[in-house]
Amino acid sequence: MKKFIGFVIKEFNHIFRDFQTMLILFGIPVAQLLIFGYVVTNEIKDIKIAIFDQSKDDVTLEISNKIIASGYFILDRNLQSDKDIDKIFKQGNVREVIIFEPDFANKLQREGSAKVQILADASDANTANLIVNYTSGIIRNYINNTNVTNGLPLNIIPEVRMVYNEGLKGVYMFVPGTMAMILMLISALMTSVSIVREKEMGTMEVLLVSPLKPGQIILGKVIPYVSLAFIDAVVIITLGYYVFGMPIRGSLLLLIAESFLYISMALSLGLFVSTVTNNQLSAMFISFFALMLPTILLSGFIFPIKNMPLILQWLSAIMPPRWFIVIIKNIMLKGVGIEYVWKETLILVFIMTVFIALSIKKFKIRLE
């Protein structure tokens, strides 16, 4: 029995001395609990809105202040013309526009009712639905309190319109997100095992004595996978359009070019993983764990980034799928051109350049 107890103690000591095992046992569960606890929420906060007040009376000002003071919304700007609505939605910062009809207060007092139009960017259908419900609830609460105070049966009629996705189809949200996740996982996974496979099969020595430079070897590894992943992207876009009815309102050429850029970035990330791991199992584990969960949770694919704590918002800023999803939605749903997605495009180019440079540098170290 003493021998058995000694054996068990030895196993505990072995586990406690192994940092990777301790990380898997305690670090990963804690990290997942914190991430899921803060990210998985149905609440909204700090949603940027714009107000087009055609009446500018005391009632519309009071309603506007009540909406902004709720803590759920931030006033981005006051619009001066309805011609600015489409432009501000395409810029992507504002998620809702509230329009008060002319002579709002007088109509409310004279006729007993007035209209307010609520326009929501429904490229993210779930968030748009929440935004509209919160706004309508605030307006309804205001008019109910007013009726109790004044003893009058006044009514404010919200007219809701979902922009870019009037039917609130979930596929408009899931096709871009799924496309970003699939291309990231497949592209990164394929390349993450490429150089590791060479080391495990013993063919790395052949590459080391070849006249090829490190950059040429890396490009040679990447080019075939770029071609294959690009075919995957075309298949996804085709299925989204013909099977799920996902519109392509913008330039198809720009959409393909952005997909090609994202694939190249994902391949460079996978290639970097392959240069810092020693076996295919480790490369595959890192690719799945380090890419799949962040892509789902921190990219805005399912959960709004604005709902997350500030530290997770900063972390999401270095997640390439976040920027690719913005690009895809803007091109396919809003029909925008490069002038509206140039910032996100440059971010992807920068990330790709960093990982290619790190891969080449790491590969050079391994050659020495």
N, C-alpha and C positions, 0 to 999 in steps of 0.2 A: 504493500500500500504506500509506504514511504517513497518507493521508487516511482510509483505512478504520480504521486503528488509532486515530486521533484520534476518529473517530465512535464506536467501541466504548468508548473512555475516557469520552467525553461521556455515553453511555448509562449507564455505571457511576456516574458522578457524579450523574446525574439520579435514579437509583434510590436512591443513598445519601442524597440530600437530601430524598427523599420519606419522611416518617415512616410514613405508612400502608402504603406498599409494604414498608418494612423490617419493620414489625410483622407483616404477612402472611407474609413470607419466613422470618423467624426467631422472632418472638415466639409466633405461634400454634403452630408445630410443637413448640417447647420446652414451652409450656403444656400442650399435648395429651399429650406424652410423660410429663410429670410427673403429670398428673391420671390418665391411664390406668395408669401404673406404680404409683401408690399406691392407686387405687380398685379396679382389676380384680384381685381376689384371692379365693381360696376359703378363706382362713383366717378364724377367728373370734377375737375378743378382747373382754374387758370385757363379756361377756354377763351381765346381771343375772338371778339365779336366787333361788328361795325354797326352803326345806327344811322339810318337815313330818316331824319325827322323833318317831315314836310309841314308840320304844324308849329313846332317850337313854342308850345304853350306850357302852362304850369303842370298840366296833367301828364303830358308826354315826358317832361323833364323829371317828374316825380317817379314815373314808372321806370324810366331809364336808370335813375339813381338806385332804385330798389333792386333792379336786375344786377347792376354792377356791384352794389354793396352786399349781395348775397354770398360773395366769396367764391362762386363758381365761375364767374366770367371776368374778363379783363377787356376794357374798351380799347380797341386798337386805334380807331379813328371814327370821326363823324363824317359821313359822306355828304357831298353837295349835289350829286346827281345820280340818277339810277344807271347812267352809263358807266359808272365806276364799279358797279357790283360784279360784273363778269371779270373784270381785270383783277379785283382784289381777291376773288375766289381762286383765280389761276395762280396768283402769287403764293398761295398755300398757307399763309399764316392765319387768316381769318376763317373760322369754321361756321359762322352764322352772321346773317345780316337781318336786322330788325327794321321794318319800314312802318312808320306811322303815317296814316293818310292825312291830307290837308284838313285844317279846321277840326282837328280831332276832339278837343275839349268841348267846343260848341255843339258838335254832333252828338256827343255823349250826353250833354245836358238837354238838348232840344229834342232829339229823337230817341234817347234812352239807350243807344248803342253806337259803337264806333268800331272800326276795323284796324287791326294791326297785322301786317304780313311778316311771317317768319320764314326766311330762306336759310336752309342748312346745306352744307357741303356733305353730300351723302356718298362720297367715294369710300368713306368708312361708314357703312350703314348702321352699325351698332352704336357708334358714338353719336352720329347724327340724330338717331332716335332719342338717345338720352338727353342731348342738348335741347331738342324741341320740347321734350316732356318737362325738363327743368324750367325752361323759359315760360312755357304755358302755365305751369304751376305757380310761378311767381306772379304772373299777370292775373291769374284767377284769384290768388290770395289777396292781391291788391284790391280788386274790384269787390270781393266779398267783404273786406274790411270797410271799404268806402260805403257800401250799401248798409252795413250795420250802423255806421256812424251817422249817415245822412237819412237813413230810412227810405232810400229810393231804389227801385229795381233796375239799376243800370247794368249794362252788359258790354263787355269788350270781346269781340269775336276774332280769335286768332285764325289767320289763313296760312296754312303750312304748305310749303313747297320744298321738296327735296331736289336739290340741284345735282346733276350728273348721274343720279340714280333714283329716279322718281318711284320705281317699284320696290326700292330698298332690297334689291337682290343681293344675297350674301355672296354670290359668286363673284361680284365685282370687287369684293374685298379679298376673297380667298384665292382667286387665280393669281394676282400679282404676288401675294405672300407665299403661296405654294411654289410658284416659279422661282422666287428668290431662294427658298429653302432647298428645293431640289437641285438647282444649279450649283448652289454653294456646297452641298453635301457630296454630290456626285463628282464635281470638278476637283474639290479639295481632296476627297477620298482617293480618287484615281492617282493623283500626283503624289499624295503623301506616302504611298508605298513604292513609288517608282525607284528612287535611289536606294531605299532600304532593301528592296528586292535584289538589286545589283550586289549589295554587300552580303546579303544572306546566301546568294547563289554563288558567290565567289567570283563574279564577273567584273567586280569593281576594278580589279587589277588591270584588266584589259583596257578599261577607260583611262586609268591613270597613266599608262604607257603610250596611249594614243596621241597623235599630234593635235588633237582637239583642245581648245582652251576651255576653262571652266564655264565661261559664258556660253560657248557653243554647245557644250554638253547639256547645260540646263535648257537652252532653247530647243535642242533636239528632243529633250524629254517632254517639253511643254507642247510643241506644235501639234503632234498627233492628238493629244487630249483636247486641245482647243477646237480642233475640227470636229471631233466626236461630240463634245459638249455643245457646240454650236448647233449641231443637228438636233440634239435634245431640246434646245431653246426654240428652234423652229417648230418642232413637233408640239411643244407646249403651247406656243402662240396659236398654232393652227387649231388644236383641240379647243382652246379657250374661245376662239372666234366661232368655229362652226358647230361645236357640240354644246358649249355652255352659253353662247350668245354674248360673249365678252366683246364690247365694241372696240374698234381701233379708230379713234377720232382724229388722232394726230398723224404724223408722218411715219409710215411703215419703215422707211429707210433709217430714220432716227431711232426707232424702236429696236431695229436689228443691230444698229451700231452700238447702242447702249447695252444691249444684251451681250454683244461680243466683248465689250469693255469689262462687264461684270464677270463674265466667264474667265477672261484673262486674269483679273484680280483674284478670283477664287483659286485658279490654278497656281498662281504665284504663292498664295497662302499655303496651299497643300504642299507645294514644293519646299517651302521653308520648313514645314513640319517634318518632311522626309529627311532634311539635312540635320535635324537636331534629335532624331530618334535612331535607335540601333536595331529595331526589329519591326516587322510589319504589324504585329499585334499592337505594339505601343502606338505606332503611327495611326492605325485605325481607331484605337481608343481615343486618342487626342482629337482626331478629326470629328468623331461622333460627339463626344462629350463637350468639347470646347466650341463646337460650331452649331450643333443642333439646338441645344437649350437656349443659347443666346439669340439664335435666329428666331426662335418661336416667341421668346419672352421679351427681348429687349429691342426688337426691330420695329415695333409698332404694327406688326403683322396681325396680332389679335388684341393686344392690350394697348390703350393709348399711352404714349410716352409722357404726356403732360400729367398723367395720374401718378407717376412714379416719384419716389424721393429724388432729391436733386443729385445725389451721388450716382443713382442708377441712370438718370438722364445723361449725366456726363459719360458714364460707361457706354450707354447706347450710341453716343456720338462716334465711337470708334468701331461700331458694328457696321460693316459694309452693307448687309441686307437692308438696314434702315434707309439708306440713301437710294438704293436700287428700287425699293418699293415705292418711294416717293416719285422717282423718275417714271416708273412703269404706270402708276396711277395717273400722273399728270399727262402723259402722252396718250394713253389708251382711253381714259375717261374724260379728260378736260380738253384734249386736242391741242396742247401747248407745243411750242417749238423750243429750240435750244436756249432761247433767251430766258426761259423760266426755269430751266433745270441745269444751267451751266455750273452753279455752285456745287450741286450734288455730283455732277460729272467730274469736276476737278478733284473733289474729295476721293472718288474712286480711283482716279489716275494717281493721286498722291499715295494712297494705300498700296496700290499695285507696285508702284516704283519702290517704295520702302521694302516690301517683301522680296522683290526681285533682287534688290541690292543686298539685303541680308542673306538671301540664299546663296548668292555668288560669293559673298565674303565668307560665309560659313563653309562653303564647299572648298574654297581656297585653303582654309585652315586645315581641313581634312586631307587636302593633298600634300601638305607640308609634313 
